[in-house]
Structure formats: C-alpha cells, structure tokens
Amino acid sequence: METARPAYERILLKLSGEALMGDMDYGIDPAYIRSLATEVKAISDIGVEVALVLGGGNIFRGAGLAEGGMDRVTGDHMGMLATVINCLSMQDALENQGAYCRVMSALQINSVCEEYIRRRAVRHLEKGRIVLFAAGIGSPFFTTDSAASLRAVEVGADVMIKGTKVDGIYDKDPMKHDDAVKYDEVSFDEAVEKKLGVMDQTAIVMCRENNLPVKVFNMNKKGDLMRLIMGENIGTTVEQPN
C-alpha cells in the first residue's frame, strides 16, 4: 500500500506574535512554543521544506506604539526587533527537539543570526533546515503578513499558511457573532471587496499577482497543521479562480 505523500514540498508558515503568548498576557509561553515546535518539526521530518515568519505583537507592535505618540519608524524598528526575539525563541525550541534551523534577519544582527540572502535561504531549505525569517522586510510601514508573502514568493513556496485563532475565514468575527458563516474557499478579490481581514492589501496583492495560494487555519487545534499539509480540507483556501 502506497504511503500518503504531503500535498506541498515547500511551505511558508505565518504565525502572529500574539499566538506565542499562549495563556499569558505578554511575552512567550515556553510550553506553547514547545508544542508548536513539535508540530513544525513533525512536518519537516516527513520531508516538507519549512520556512516561518513570526509576528512581534506579543512584545511590541509598531502601529500600536505610533498610536501612543511614538515615531512610527522607531516603533516599527522596535517591532522588527521583537520578531527577532520570537524567532530566536522558536529556533531554541526547535533545536531542543533535534531540528536543524536558521534565523535569517532583514536587519543586520550578525552576532545573533544570519543576514537574509535569498539564495542562501533557498539552500538552507533544500538541505532540510527550518528557516525563520526575522525583522519583516527590514523597512517600516510593512506588516509581517507582507513580509511573509514576499519571502514565500522569493523562496518559491508552494503555499503560504497562516495560523489564526479560528478555523478559517468568516464573513464576520465568529468570536463575537454566533451567526458568522465560514468560507471554504475565497478569491483574493473577494477577500479585498468584502474586507474579510485575511491580510493587509499589500500582502494580498503580492500573493494574487504571483499566484501563491494562502491557507488559513486554526493553529491552536492540535494536528490540523499536519492534516492540512497532507492535503485534507482544513480551514479556508484563498486563491485566484482558474
């Protein structure tokens, strides 16, 4: 009997910084990040090439700091550094489980991680290393969703997978509305027109123009990431219709 094969060869997984808080109010929950690392390593172990982009909202959010009166560029740079902290934490959790991984930063912090170079990143992936892309794209005013879509396109990922707190995309917030309706599939144009809040428009346009499908799923539901990778109909698919 033929063993089931993964549906994707190379993925980029985007997770919010807030997700790393687990049940905490701030920072990084060690138990949660260990659990997450277990799921990511399991995917790598079956031969899928894995890249990650982590947000920094569990520590700093540039836009939020700007609303409080801080210079937006300064706030965004602080947010980029927060993503480096999160990536180093995830690297540690993965290495403690025997995974090989590299943190590559869009900002030069060579004493703690590598500088992002596309060809080197692709080579790491080809060698089976898990690659964590830190510091966004290295410029202010761009979200980590935009960074994730850009890196996914640059390294030739088959899909961008976005982990959220709900099991897909809804017509309105399912945490607030009992009658919210879930989409199994939606086009990029629909996501923009209906303001579904999948990602910011820069990220959506990047994915649409490069024909990069996006999968949105509940990252807190254990096992769903592996099921998605194996081709099960998990969460919501965002892509352009043929």
N, C-alpha and C positions, 0 to 999 in steps of 0.2 A: 504494500500500500504506500503510495507516494505521500511524503510528508508535506504539509501545507507550507507554502512559501510566503514571506512577507509581501505585502502589496507595494511597498516602497523600498528603494535601495538607499536613498539618502533623504533625510528629513531635517527640517529646522523646527525646533520646539520653542515656542514663545510662552514664557510664564511671567505673570506680574510679580513685582516685588512684594506686594501685599500678601500674595499667596504664601510666601515664605514665613510669614508670621505665625501660621498655624492658628493655635488658640490664644496667642499672645496679642498684646495691644501694640507692640512695637518690636522692631528688630527681627531676629532669625530664631525660629523654633528648631532646636537641634534634632528633636525627634521627628518633626515633619520633614526636614531636609534629608534626613537619613532614609525615610520611607520613600521620598521622591527619587533619591539617588538609586535605590533598589530597582525601581521601575525603569529608570533610564538605562541602567546597566543591563537589565534583562533584555532590552531592545537591542543594545549594542552586541550582546552575547549571541544573538541569532543572526548577526551579520549586517544589521542595518547601520549605515553611517549616520551618526547623530551630531547635530550642532544645536546649541542652545543660545537663546537670548533671554536674559533676566532683566526685569524692570528694577527700579530702585525705590519704589514708593513706600516700602517698609522702613526706609531710613530718611530719604529726602525726595521731594517732588519739586522740580524747578518751577513749574507753573504755580504750585501752591505757595512756594516761598515768595514768588513775584507778587501774588495777591496780598501778601503780608507786608509789602513795601520794599522787598529786596530787589536789586537789579536783576532782570530776567536772565541775562547772560551769566551772571555769577551764580544764580540759583540753578540754572541748567548744568553748569560745570560741576556744582556740588552733587546734583542728581547723577551725573555720569560717574563720578567717583563712588557713589553709593552702589551703582551696578557692578563696579569692580569688586567691592567688598562682597556682594552677593555671589559673584562668580567664583571668587577665591573660596568662599564657604562651600559652594557646591562642588568645586574641584576637590576640596578636602574630603567631603562626604563620599564622593565617587572613588577617590584613591583609597580610602579606608576599606572599600569593598573590592579592591583589586582592579579597578578600571584604570585605563591609561587616558589621561586627558590633558588638554592645554587651554589656558586662558589667553586670549588674544585681545588686546585693547586698542581702541581707536585713538586713545591718548597714549603718549609715550610714557610708560612707567616701567622701564626695562628692569628695574631691580626686583619687581614682583611678578611680572608677566610679560609675554611676548607682545611686540608691536604687531598690529593686524596687517598682514600681507596676504592678498587673495591666493596666490599660488601656493604659499606655504600652508594656508588653511586647508586648501583642497588636498594637499599632500598628507597632512595630518589625518584627514577623513579617510583617504584611501588606505592608510596604514591601520585603520580601525580605532584611532584615537577619538575620544569625545571632545569636541571643540566648543568652548564657551566664548561667545563674542561679547566683550565688555565695552562700556563707555559709549554706547549708542553708535552714532556715526562720527562722533568727535566734534560736532558742531551744535550750538544751541538752537532752540526752536524746533527741533525734530524729536519726535517721541521714540520710545523703544519699539513700538509697533512699526514705525517707519524704518528703523534700523534693522529689525527682524526681516522685513520684506526685502530690503536692499541686500542684506547678507545672503538670504535664501536664493535670490536671483544670481548673485555673484558666484556662489559656490555650486550652482546648478542643482539645488534641492528639487526633489520631485513634488514636494508638498510643504506648505507651512502649516504647522499645527499649533493652534492657540488654546491654551488651557485657561478655563474660567471657573467660576463657582457654580455655574448652572450647566445643564446638559445640552447646550446648543444655543441657537439664536431664536429669540421670540419677538413677536410683534410689539410687546411691551414688557416691562420688568416683571418676570414671574415671581420675584421675591415680594412684590407689592400688589400684584394683581392675580387673583385666582383664575381669571378667565383668559390669561395670556396664552397665545397659540404659538406652538413651536414650528419652525420651518425645518424640513429635512434637507431641502436644497434651496438656494437663493443665488441670483446672479449678482455680480458686483454692482451693476447699475441699479438693481432693486435695493441693494443694501444702502446705496447713497440716497436714492429717491425717497425711500421710506425711513431714512435716518435710524437704521437699526442698531447703530452703535457698535458695529463689529470691530472696526479700527478707525483711525483717523483717515481722512480722504487721501492724504499723501501715500499712505501705506496701501490703501485700496487701489489707487491708480497704478502704483508700482506693480502690484500683483496682476491687475487686469491687463496692463499693457504687455506683460511678459508671460501671460497665460499660466500663472502659478496658482494652482488651487489652494484654498485655505480650508482647513477643518477646525471647527470649534467644538470643544467637548468639555465635560466636567472633570477637571483634574483631580478632584477630591474623591472620585468614585474609583476605588482600587481595581485595577485590572482593565479599566476602559482604554487606557493608552495602548496596551498590548493588543487588545481586541481591535482597536482602530488600525493599528499597524498591520494586522493580519487580514485586513480588508472587510471587517464587519461594519455594518451601517450604524456607526456611533456618532452622535452629535449632529452637527449641521455642516453641509458642504457649501462653500462659496466658490463659484467658478463661472466663467462665461459659457453660455449655451453654444453648442456646435452650430 
